[in-house]
Amino acid sequence: MSRLANKSYKISDNIVCIVSGGLDSICTSAYLKEKGVTLYGITYGYGQRSNQEIECAKKFSNYLNFKEHKIIDISFMKEIYGKTNVLTDKQQDIPENFDYRIVVPIRNAIFITIATAWAMSIGAKMVVFGAHTDDKHYPDCRPEFVSSINEALNLGESDGISLGIREKVYIWSPAIDGIGKSELIRMGYQYLGDHLFETWSCYSNGIYLDKKKIHCGTCESCINRRIAFRNASIRDKTEYANKK
């Protein structure tokens, strides 16, 4: 964690990690776990069509030895989102290339806010999520967004922080330190090894093969997964229904 360690702030012993069960969040958690910090995991069911990722998050909470792992049901958001995005609206086709319909409105803002409330409740000083520099299409993954919400949430508890009742929380993502998806994968693989291929990236809920759910291999997220492993020079052992 040399980049984090070289910053003026210190790494907290207790960190809340937002984990989806996908590559980015799991690799981010592994990157931190390798340094001996205590991790608290938080995963959201927000009405996503791919609930398989939640099952993966549960599995990795054991691999990464989370002190506590909360699964938060905010599936009511699906009704609020309506037809705005393909991740919660099952009636829409999932695109193979980026389309703004993939973007779920201010999803990370919601996730980070809830995670920060938990962090302030347990005295954790950091909230971490897996946004990286290749998430260029997503406004709520960019460092300027993180900086802004970080300031806003701490302002929301400024009196408690001043009184010493609350801890000031620092929100971090790999993107803040210029880490891209392939580099993040290499960091995660160093700690997790082949367990990394058990993460779930597919926007669909999987394709059944011999009674086992596997990645579709054709959605934008599956394609990005393939590319990232290739760029990381790690042989991709993920099972895909479409092997193109």
C-alpha positions in Angstrom: 0.0 0.0 0.0 2.9 2.3 -0.7 0.8 5.0 -2.4 -1.6 5.2 0.6 1.3 5.0 3.0 3.0 8.0 1.4 0.0 10.2 1.9 -0.2 12.7 4.8 -3.1 10.7 6.3 -2.7 7.4 8.1 -4.3 4.1 7.3 -7.0 3.3 9.8 -7.0 0.0 11.6 -10.7 -0.3 10.9 -11.9 0.2 7.3 -15.4 -0.2 5.9 -15.3 -1.7 2.4 -18.2 -1.5 0.0 -18.1 -4.9 -1.7 -20.3 -6.1 -4.6 -18.7 -9.4 -5.2 -17.1 -8.1 -8.4 -13.5 -7.9 -9.3 -12.9 -4.2 -8.5 -14.3 -4.2 -4.9 -12.9 -7.5 -4.0 -9.4 -6.6 -5.3 -9.6 -3.3 -3.4 -10.5 -5.2 -0.2 -7.7 -7.7 -0.8 -5.2 -4.9 -1.4 -6.0 -3.5 2.0 -6.3 -6.8 3.8 -2.8 -7.7 2.8 -1.6 -4.8 4.9 -3.1 -6.3 8.1 -6.0 -3.8 8.6 -9.4 -4.9 10.0 -12.1 -4.9 7.3 -15.8 -4.5 7.7 -17.7 -5.4 4.6 -21.0 -3.9 3.4 -23.0 -5.2 0.4 -26.2 -3.8 -1.1 -29.2 -5.5 -2.7 -30.5 -2.5 -4.7 -32.8 -4.5 -7.0 -30.0 -5.4 -9.4 -30.8 -8.2 -11.8 -27.5 -9.8 -11.0 -28.0 -11.0 -7.4 -25.4 -13.6 -8.0 -22.8 -10.9 -7.0 -24.3 -10.8 -3.5 -23.6 -14.6 -3.1 -20.0 -14.0 -4.2 -19.7 -11.1 -1.7 -20.7 -13.5 1.1 -18.1 -16.0 0.0 -15.3 -13.4 -0.1 -16.3 -12.1 3.3 -14.8 -15.4 4.6 -11.8 -15.4 2.3 -10.9 -11.8 3.4 -11.9 -12.5 7.0 -14.2 -9.5 7.5 -14.8 -8.7 11.1 -18.4 -8.1 10.1 -20.3 -8.2 6.8 -23.6 -6.5 6.4 -26.0 -7.2 3.5 -28.2 -4.2 3.2 -31.6 -4.5 1.5 -32.4 -1.3 -0.4 -34.2 -3.2 -3.2 -36.9 -0.5 -3.0 -34.6 1.5 -5.2 -35.6 -0.6 -8.2 -39.0 1.0 -8.0 -37.5 4.5 -7.8 -35.1 3.8 -10.7 -37.9 2.6 -13.0 -36.6 2.2 -16.6 -33.6 4.5 -16.1 -31.0 1.7 -16.4 -30.5 -1.8 -17.6 -29.0 -3.1 -14.3 -32.3 -3.0 -12.4 -34.8 -3.1 -15.3 -34.9 -6.7 -16.6 -37.0 -5.7 -19.6 -34.1 -4.1 -21.3 -31.4 -5.8 -23.2 -27.9 -5.6 -21.7 -25.5 -3.9 -24.2 -22.1 -5.4 -25.2 -20.6 -1.9 -25.4 -20.9 1.0 -23.0 -24.3 2.7 -23.1 -25.3 5.3 -20.6 -28.3 3.1 -19.7 -25.7 1.0 -17.7 -25.2 3.9 -15.3 -27.4 3.6 -12.2 -28.3 7.1 -11.0 -26.0 8.2 -8.1 -25.6 4.6 -7.0 -22.2 5.2 -5.4 -23.5 8.3 -3.6 -26.2 6.1 -1.9 -23.7 3.3 -1.1 -21.0 5.7 0.3 -23.5 7.6 2.4 -24.8 4.4 4.1 -21.3 3.0 4.5 -20.1 6.3 6.1 -23.0 6.2 8.6 -21.9 2.8 9.6 -18.2 3.8 9.8 -19.1 6.7 12.1 -21.2 4.4 14.2 -18.3 1.9 14.8 -15.4 4.4 14.9 -13.9 3.4 11.5 -11.9 6.2 9.9 -12.0 5.0 6.3 -14.7 4.0 3.8 -13.4 2.3 0.6 -15.0 1.4 -2.7 -13.5 -0.1 -5.9 -13.6 2.7 -8.4 -10.5 2.9 -10.6 -9.1 5.1 -13.3 -10.8 3.1 -16.1 -14.2 3.9 -14.8 -14.2 7.0 -17.0 -17.9 6.7 -18.0 -19.2 6.9 -14.4 -19.4 10.3 -12.8 -19.8 8.9 -9.3 -16.5 7.0 -9.7 -14.4 10.1 -10.3 -12.0 11.5 -7.7 -13.7 14.9 -7.8 -17.0 13.3 -6.8 -15.3 11.4 -4.0 -13.7 14.5 -2.7 -17.0 16.4 -2.8 -19.1 13.7 -1.0 -16.3 13.2 1.5 -16.5 16.8 2.5 -20.3 16.8 2.5 -20.6 13.8 4.8 -18.1 15.0 7.3 -19.9 18.4 7.3 -23.1 16.5 8.1 -21.4 15.3 11.4 -19.1 18.3 11.9 -20.4 19.0 15.5 -20.0 15.4 16.5 -16.5 15.4 15.1 -15.6 18.6 16.9 -16.9 17.2 20.2 -15.0 14.0 19.7 -18.1 11.9 19.6 -17.6 11.0 15.9 -14.5 10.2 13.9 -13.8 12.1 10.7 -14.1 9.6 7.8 -11.9 9.5 4.8 -13.3 8.0 1.6 -10.9 6.3 -0.7 -10.9 4.5 -4.0 -8.1 3.2 -6.2 -8.9 5.9 -8.7 -7.8 8.6 -6.2 -4.2 7.1 -6.4 -4.3 6.6 -10.1 -4.8 2.8 -10.0 -6.4 1.3 -13.1 -8.3 -2.0 -13.4 -5.5 -4.2 -14.6 -3.1 -3.0 -11.9 -5.9 -3.5 -9.3 -6.4 -7.0 -10.5 -2.7 -7.8 -10.1 -2.9 -6.5 -6.5 -5.9 -8.7 -5.8 -4.4 -11.7 -7.4 -1.3 -11.4 -5.2 -3.4 -12.0 -2.1 -6.3 -14.2 -3.4 -4.6 -16.2 -6.1 -7.1 -18.3 -8.1 -10.0 -17.4 -5.7 -10.1 -14.2 -7.7 -11.9 -16.1 -10.6 -14.8 -16.7 -8.2 -15.7 -13.0 -8.3 -18.8 -12.0 -10.3 -18.7 -9.4 -13.0 -21.6 -10.3 -15.3 -24.5 -7.8 -15.6 -26.8 -10.7 -16.1 -27.6 -13.2 -13.3 -25.6 -15.8 -15.1 -26.0 -18.6 -17.7 -26.6 -22.1 -16.4 -24.1 -24.7 -17.6 -24.3 -28.2 -16.0 -26.5 -26.7 -13.2 -23.8 -24.0 -12.5 -24.1 -20.3 -13.1 -21.3 -18.9 -15.3 -20.6 -15.5 -16.8 -22.4 -14.7 -20.1 -19.2 -13.6 -21.7 -20.9 -11.0 -24.0 -22.1 -8.1 -21.7 -19.9 -5.0 -21.4 -18.8 -6.0 -17.9 -17.7 -9.5 -19.0 -15.8 -8.0 -21.9 -14.0 -5.5 -19.7 -13.2 -8.4 -17.3 -11.5 -10.3 -20.1 -9.6 -7.3 -21.3 -8.4 -6.5 -17.8 -7.0 -9.9 -17.1 -5.3 -9.9 -20.5 -3.7 -6.5 -19.8 -2.7 -7.7 -16.3 -0.9 -10.7 -17.9 -3.0 -13.1 -15.8 -4.6 -16.1 -17.5 -8.3 -15.7 -17.2 -9.8 -18.9 -15.7 -13.3 -17.4 -15.5 -16.0 -19.6 -17.2 -17.9 -17.8 -19.9 -21.0 -19.1 -21.8 -19.7 -17.3 -24.9 -16.0 -17.9 -25.3 -15.3 -15.5 -28.0 
